[in-house]
Amino acid sequence: MTTNSLSDLKIQLNIIETKDANIRITTTTSSKIEFLDVQVENNHGQLRTSVFYKPAAEPYIIPFLSDHRRHVHRSTIKGQLI
């Protein structure tokens, strides 16, 4: 969400959070945020987006020490070869 009024946004988020005990919302204030594979930046009132690569993400392989099962590692390599 973006807003010009941080206090209005906090009020709305508190209302949402109180509707369900399973919802936990953490707020941060910044001019830039990374979410999934997108970086959104507020550059003097204009929102700009770009592709975001997580530092821990490797582009074509799953780190061998990850918690993925063995068949996932094999499938990833096979998929990249195809």
Distance bins in CASP14 RR format, pairs under 12 A and 6 or more apart:
PFRMAT RR
TARGET T0000
AUTHOR 0000-0000-0000
RMODE 2
METHOD distances of the structure
MODEL  1
1 8 0 0 0 0 0 1 0 0 0 0 0
1 9 1 0 0 1 0 0 0 0 0 0 0
1 10 0 0 0 0 0 1 0 0 0 0 0
1 12 0 0 0 0 1 0 0 0 0 0 0
1 13 0 0 0 0 1 0 0 0 0 0 0
1 16 0 0 0 0 0 1 0 0 0 0 0
1 25 0 0 0 0 0 1 0 0 0 0 0
1 27 0 0 0 0 1 0 0 0 0 0 0
1 28 0 0 0 0 0 1 0 0 0 0 0
1 29 0 0 0 0 0 1 0 0 0 0 0
1 33 0 0 0 0 0 1 0 0 0 0 0
1 35 0 0 0 0 0 1 0 0 0 0 0
1 40 0 0 0 0 0 1 0 0 0 0 0
1 47 0 0 0 0 0 1 0 0 0 0 0
2 8 0 0 0 0 0 1 0 0 0 0 0
2 9 0 0 0 0 1 0 0 0 0 0 0
2 29 0 0 0 0 0 1 0 0 0 0 0
2 30 0 0 0 0 0 1 0 0 0 0 0
2 31 0 0 0 0 0 1 0 0 0 0 0
2 32 0 0 0 0 0 1 0 0 0 0 0
2 33 0 0 0 0 1 0 0 0 0 0 0
2 40 0 0 0 0 1 0 0 0 0 0 0
2 41 0 0 0 0 0 1 0 0 0 0 0
2 42 1 0 0 1 0 0 0 0 0 0 0
2 45 0 0 0 0 1 0 0 0 0 0 0
2 46 0 0 0 0 0 1 0 0 0 0 0
2 47 1 0 0 1 0 0 0 0 0 0 0
3 9 1 0 1 0 0 0 0 0 0 0 0
3 10 0 0 0 0 1 0 0 0 0 0 0
3 11 0 0 0 0 0 1 0 0 0 0 0
3 12 0 0 0 0 1 0 0 0 0 0 0
3 13 0 0 0 0 0 1 0 0 0 0 0
3 27 0 0 0 0 0 1 0 0 0 0 0
3 29 0 0 0 0 0 1 0 0 0 0 0
3 42 0 0 0 0 0 1 0 0 0 0 0
4 42 0 0 0 0 0 1 0 0 0 0 0
4 45 0 0 0 0 1 0 0 0 0 0 0
5 11 0 0 0 0 1 0 0 0 0 0 0
5 12 0 0 0 0 1 0 0 0 0 0 0
6 12 0 0 0 0 0 1 0 0 0 0 0
6 13 0 0 0 0 0 1 0 0 0 0 0
6 27 0 0 0 0 1 0 0 0 0 0 0
6 28 0 0 0 0 0 1 0 0 0 0 0
6 29 1 0 0 1 0 0 0 0 0 0 0
6 30 0 0 0 0 0 1 0 0 0 0 0
7 13 0 0 0 0 0 1 0 0 0 0 0
7 14 0 0 0 0 0 1 0 0 0 0 0
7 27 0 0 0 0 0 1 0 0 0 0 0
7 29 0 0 0 0 0 1 0 0 0 0 0
8 14 0 0 0 0 0 1 0 0 0 0 0
8 15 0 0 0 0 0 1 0 0 0 0 0
9 15 0 0 0 0 0 1 0 0 0 0 0
9 16 0 0 0 0 0 1 0 0 0 0 0
9 25 0 0 0 0 0 1 0 0 0 0 0
9 27 1 0 0 1 0 0 0 0 0 0 0
9 28 0 0 0 0 0 1 0 0 0 0 0
9 29 0 0 0 0 1 0 0 0 0 0 0
10 16 0 0 0 0 0 1 0 0 0 0 0
10 17 0 0 0 0 0 1 0 0 0 0 0
10 25 0 0 0 0 1 0 0 0 0 0 0
10 26 0 0 0 0 0 1 0 0 0 0 0
10 27 1 0 0 1 0 0 0 0 0 0 0
10 28 0 0 0 0 0 1 0 0 0 0 0
10 29 0 0 0 0 0 1 0 0 0 0 0
11 17 0 0 0 0 0 1 0 0 0 0 0
11 18 0 0 0 0 0 1 0 0 0 0 0
11 27 0 0 0 0 0 1 0 0 0 0 0
12 18 0 0 0 0 0 1 0 0 0 0 0
12 19 0 0 0 0 0 1 0 0 0 0 0
12 25 0 0 0 0 1 0 0 0 0 0 0
12 27 0 0 0 0 0 1 0 0 0 0 0
13 19 0 0 0 0 0 1 0 0 0 0 0
13 23 0 0 0 0 1 0 0 0 0 0 0
13 24 0 0 0 0 0 1 0 0 0 0 0
13 25 1 0 1 0 0 0 0 0 0 0 0
13 26 0 0 0 0 1 0 0 0 0 0 0
13 27 1 0 0 1 0 0 0 0 0 0 0
13 28 0 0 0 0 0 1 0 0 0 0 0
14 23 0 0 0 0 0 1 0 0 0 0 0
14 24 0 0 0 0 0 1 0 0 0 0 0
14 25 0 0 0 0 1 0 0 0 0 0 0
14 27 0 0 0 0 1 0 0 0 0 0 0
15 23 0 0 0 0 0 1 0 0 0 0 0
15 25 0 0 0 0 0 1 0 0 0 0 0
16 22 0 0 0 0 0 1 0 0 0 0 0
16 23 1 0 0 1 0 0 0 0 0 0 0
16 24 0 0 0 0 0 1 0 0 0 0 0
16 25 1 0 0 1 0 0 0 0 0 0 0
16 27 0 0 0 0 0 1 0 0 0 0 0
17 23 1 0 1 0 0 0 0 0 0 0 0
17 24 1 0 0 1 0 0 0 0 0 0 0
17 25 1 0 1 0 0 0 0 0 0 0 0
17 26 0 0 0 0 0 1 0 0 0 0 0
17 27 0 0 0 0 0 1 0 0 0 0 0
18 24 0 0 0 0 0 1 0 0 0 0 0
18 25 0 0 0 0 0 1 0 0 0 0 0
19 25 0 0 0 0 0 1 0 0 0 0 0
26 33 0 0 0 0 0 1 0 0 0 0 0
27 33 0 0 0 0 0 1 0 0 0 0 0
28 34 0 0 0 0 0 1 0 0 0 0 0
28 35 0 0 0 0 0 1 0 0 0 0 0
29 42 0 0 0 0 0 1 0 0 0 0 0
30 39 0 0 0 0 0 1 0 0 0 0 0
30 40 0 0 0 0 0 1 0 0 0 0 0
30 41 0 0 0 0 1 0 0 0 0 0 0
30 42 0 0 0 0 1 0 0 0 0 0 0
31 39 0 0 0 0 0 1 0 0 0 0 0
31 40 0 0 0 0 1 0 0 0 0 0 0
31 41 1 0 0 1 0 0 0 0 0 0 0
31 42 1 0 1 0 0 0 0 0 0 0 0
31 43 1 0 0 1 0 0 0 0 0 0 0
31 44 0 0 0 0 1 0 0 0 0 0 0
31 45 0 0 0 0 1 0 0 0 0 0 0
31 46 0 0 0 0 0 1 0 0 0 0 0
31 47 0 0 0 0 0 1 0 0 0 0 0
31 48 0 0 0 0 0 1 0 0 0 0 0
32 38 0 0 0 0 0 1 0 0 0 0 0
32 39 1 0 0 1 0 0 0 0 0 0 0
32 40 1 0 0 1 0 0 0 0 0 0 0
32 41 1 0 1 0 0 0 0 0 0 0 0
32 42 1 0 0 1 0 0 0 0 0 0 0
32 43 0 0 0 0 1 0 0 0 0 0 0
32 47 0 0 0 0 0 1 0 0 0 0 0
32 48 0 0 0 0 1 0 0 0 0 0 0
32 49 0 0 0 0 0 1 0 0 0 0 0
32 50 0 0 0 0 1 0 0 0 0 0 0
32 52 0 0 0 0 1 0 0 0 0 0 0
33 39 1 0 0 1 0 0 0 0 0 0 0
33 40 1 0 1 0 0 0 0 0 0 0 0
33 41 0 0 0 0 1 0 0 0 0 0 0
33 42 0 0 0 0 1 0 0 0 0 0 0
33 47 0 0 0 0 0 1 0 0 0 0 0
33 48 0 0 0 0 0 1 0 0 0 0 0
33 49 0 0 0 0 0 1 0 0 0 0 0
33 50 0 0 0 0 0 1 0 0 0 0 0
33 52 0 0 0 0 1 0 0 0 0 0 0
34 40 0 0 0 0 1 0 0 0 0 0 0
34 41 0 0 0 0 1 0 0 0 0 0 0
34 49 0 0 0 0 0 1 0 0 0 0 0
34 50 0 0 0 0 1 0 0 0 0 0 0
34 51 0 0 0 0 0 1 0 0 0 0 0
34 52 1 0 1 0 0 0 0 0 0 0 0
34 53 0 0 0 0 1 0 0 0 0 0 0
34 54 1 0 0 1 0 0 0 0 0 0 0
34 55 0 0 0 0 0 1 0 0 0 0 0
34 57 0 0 0 0 0 1 0 0 0 0 0
35 41 0 0 0 0 0 1 0 0 0 0 0
35 49 0 0 0 0 0 1 0 0 0 0 0
35 51 0 0 0 0 0 1 0 0 0 0 0
35 52 1 0 0 1 0 0 0 0 0 0 0
35 54 0 0 0 0 0 1 0 0 0 0 0
36 49 0 0 0 0 0 1 0 0 0 0 0
36 51 0 0 0 0 0 1 0 0 0 0 0
36 52 1 0 0 1 0 0 0 0 0 0 0
36 53 0 0 0 0 0 1 0 0 0 0 0
36 54 0 0 0 0 1 0 0 0 0 0 0
36 57 0 0 0 0 0 1 0 0 0 0 0
37 49 0 0 0 0 0 1 0 0 0 0 0
37 50 0 0 0 0 1 0 0 0 0 0 0
37 51 1 0 0 1 0 0 0 0 0 0 0
37 52 1 0 1 0 0 0 0 0 0 0 0
37 53 1 0 0 1 0 0 0 0 0 0 0
37 54 1 0 0 1 0 0 0 0 0 0 0
37 57 0 0 0 0 1 0 0 0 0 0 0
37 59 0 0 0 0 0 1 0 0 0 0 0
38 47 0 0 0 0 0 1 0 0 0 0 0
38 48 0 0 0 0 0 1 0 0 0 0 0
38 49 1 0 1 0 0 0 0 0 0 0 0
38 50 1 0 0 1 0 0 0 0 0 0 0
38 51 1 0 0 1 0 0 0 0 0 0 0
38 52 1 0 1 0 0 0 0 0 0 0 0
38 53 0 0 0 0 0 1 0 0 0 0 0
38 54 0 0 0 0 0 1 0 0 0 0 0
39 47 0 0 0 0 0 1 0 0 0 0 0
39 48 0 0 0 0 1 0 0 0 0 0 0
39 49 1 0 0 1 0 0 0 0 0 0 0
39 50 1 0 1 0 0 0 0 0 0 0 0
39 51 1 0 0 1 0 0 0 0 0 0 0
39 52 1 1 0 0 0 0 0 0 0 0 0
39 53 0 0 0 0 1 0 0 0 0 0 0
39 54 0 0 0 0 0 1 0 0 0 0 0
40 46 0 0 0 0 0 1 0 0 0 0 0
40 47 1 0 1 0 0 0 0 0 0 0 0
40 48 1 0 0 1 0 0 0 0 0 0 0
40 49 1 0 1 0 0 0 0 0 0 0 0
40 50 0 0 0 0 1 0 0 0 0 0 0
40 51 0 0 0 0 0 1 0 0 0 0 0
40 52 0 0 0 0 1 0 0 0 0 0 0
41 47 1 0 0 1 0 0 0 0 0 0 0
41 48 1 0 1 0 0 0 0 0 0 0 0
41 49 1 0 0 1 0 0 0 0 0 0 0
41 50 1 0 0 1 0 0 0 0 0 0 0
41 52 0 0 0 0 0 1 0 0 0 0 0
42 48 1 0 0 1 0 0 0 0 0 0 0
42 49 0 0 0 0 0 1 0 0 0 0 0
43 49 0 0 0 0 0 1 0 0 0 0 0
43 50 0 0 0 0 0 1 0 0 0 0 0
51 57 0 0 0 0 0 1 0 0 0 0 0
51 59 0 0 0 0 0 1 0 0 0 0 0
53 59 1 0 0 1 0 0 0 0 0 0 0
56 62 0 0 0 0 0 1 0 0 0 0 0
56 63 0 0 0 0 1 0 0 0 0 0 0
56 65 0 0 0 0 0 1 0 0 0 0 0
56 66 0 0 0 0 1 0 0 0 0 0 0
57 63 0 0 0 0 1 0 0 0 0 0 0
57 66 0 0 0 0 0 1 0 0 0 0 0
58 64 0 0 0 0 0 1 0 0 0 0 0
58 65 0 0 0 0 0 1 0 0 0 0 0
58 66 0 0 0 0 1 0 0 0 0 0 0
58 76 0 0 0 0 0 1 0 0 0 0 0
58 80 0 0 0 0 0 1 0 0 0 0 0
59 76 0 0 0 0 0 1 0 0 0 0 0
59 80 0 0 0 0 1 0 0 0 0 0 0
60 73 0 0 0 0 0 1 0 0 0 0 0
60 76 1 0 0 1 0 0 0 0 0 0 0
60 77 0 0 0 0 1 0 0 0 0 0 0
60 79 0 0 0 0 1 0 0 0 0 0 0
60 80 1 0 1 0 0 0 0 0 0 0 0
60 81 0 0 0 0 0 1 0 0 0 0 0
61 68 0 0 0 0 0 1 0 0 0 0 0
61 72 0 0 0 0 0 1 0 0 0 0 0
61 73 0 0 0 0 1 0 0 0 0 0 0
61 74 0 0 0 0 0 1 0 0 0 0 0
61 75 0 0 0 0 0 1 0 0 0 0 0
61 76 1 0 0 1 0 0 0 0 0 0 0
61 77 1 0 0 1 0 0 0 0 0 0 0
61 78 0 0 0 0 0 1 0 0 0 0 0
61 79 0 0 0 0 0 1 0 0 0 0 0
61 80 1 0 0 1 0 0 0 0 0 0 0
61 81 0 0 0 0 0 1 0 0 0 0 0
62 68 1 0 1 0 0 0 0 0 0 0 0
62 69 0 0 0 0 0 1 0 0 0 0 0
62 70 0 0 0 0 0 1 0 0 0 0 0
62 71 0 0 0 0 0 1 0 0 0 0 0
62 72 1 0 0 1 0 0 0 0 0 0 0
62 73 1 0 1 0 0 0 0 0 0 0 0
62 74 0 0 0 0 0 1 0 0 0 0 0
62 75 0 0 0 0 1 0 0 0 0 0 0
62 76 1 0 1 0 0 0 0 0 0 0 0
62 77 0 0 0 0 1 0 0 0 0 0 0
62 79 0 0 0 0 0 1 0 0 0 0 0
62 80 0 0 0 0 0 1 0 0 0 0 0
63 72 0 0 0 0 0 1 0 0 0 0 0
63 73 0 0 0 0 1 0 0 0 0 0 0
63 76 0 0 0 0 0 1 0 0 0 0 0
64 70 0 0 0 0 0 1 0 0 0 0 0
64 72 0 0 0 0 0 1 0 0 0 0 0
64 73 1 0 0 1 0 0 0 0 0 0 0
64 74 0 0 0 0 0 1 0 0 0 0 0
64 76 0 0 0 0 0 1 0 0 0 0 0
64 77 0 0 0 0 0 1 0 0 0 0 0
65 73 0 0 0 0 0 1 0 0 0 0 0
66 72 0 0 0 0 1 0 0 0 0 0 0
66 73 0 0 0 0 1 0 0 0 0 0 0
66 76 0 0 0 0 0 1 0 0 0 0 0
67 73 0 0 0 0 0 1 0 0 0 0 0
68 74 0 0 0 0 0 1 0 0 0 0 0
68 75 0 0 0 0 1 0 0 0 0 0 0
68 76 0 0 0 0 1 0 0 0 0 0 0
69 75 0 0 0 0 1 0 0 0 0 0 0
69 76 0 0 0 0 0 1 0 0 0 0 0
70 76 0 0 0 0 0 1 0 0 0 0 0
70 77 0 0 0 0 0 1 0 0 0 0 0
71 77 0 0 0 0 0 1 0 0 0 0 0
71 78 0 0 0 0 0 1 0 0 0 0 0
72 78 0 0 0 0 0 1 0 0 0 0 0
72 79 0 0 0 0 0 1 0 0 0 0 0
73 79 0 0 0 0 0 1 0 0 0 0 0
73 80 0 0 0 0 0 1 0 0 0 0 0
74 80 0 0 0 0 0 1 0 0 0 0 0
74 81 0 0 0 0 0 1 0 0 0 0 0
75 81 0 0 0 0 0 1 0 0 0 0 0
75 82 0 0 0 0 0 1 0 0 0 0 0
76 82 0 0 0 0 0 1 0 0 0 0 0
END
